């Protein structure tokens, strides 16, 4: 199948690790960076040792996250990238709001999670941020790409709908055959007029994918299904931005040959 058949179906960023996605029509990619404001903040689950003055990678278990804290998925959270204001809605009602760039704003959000996640906490929750840092699941700054045909193959294996948002990817792609993304590891993908991304690895999946994205219910076993039906536990690929540019929903994806 020609690579030109592949197109961006949707784009998402996750401003606060473990919380709601934010759909984007377009975004700018910078060399060696994530999507702007992707995993810009995280909520520390007890003392982690993270130092905002000298930020470094920490495993996701140090933060509130879906693999262990599935009730996060039941929250409707909205982030304003201009004001850095996070709004948390529970059962259709505003439960907390705070400007994460201020001490008072962070305190309001921390107080909410101190009560909402009380049984899961190892210590006081704390909103974390550091200039230029992303709280990704991996140490490298990457863009995660999900092949929607691979998600459809998982649906067929389970005989049940699987929301692609379970995989918390940045770019959802239509037009590739199932699992074709794995053949692209090591290749360079051109997106839009100028953006170029080098595919560096497949994405291994954990129990976070078992959580339904909006109810917080663990209703599937995606890693087990992957291993049983496909002999691997991967879905999606990580790519590094090697040439900057804007990408948009509807843009084609092509392997960029030298």
Beta strands, then each sheet from edge to edge (+ up, - down):
strand 1: 7-13
strand 2: 22-24
strand 3: 26-29
strand 4: 42-45
strand 5: 76-80
strand 6: 85-90
strand 7: 93-99
strand 8: 125-128
strand 9: 143-147
strand 10: 171-174
strand 11: 188-191
strand 12: 195-204
strand 13: 234-243
strand 14: 245-248
strand 15: 253-255
sheet 1: 2+ 1- 10+ 9+ 13- 12+ 11- 15+
sheet 2: 3+ 14-
sheet 3: 4+ 8-
sheet 4: 5+ 6- 7+
end
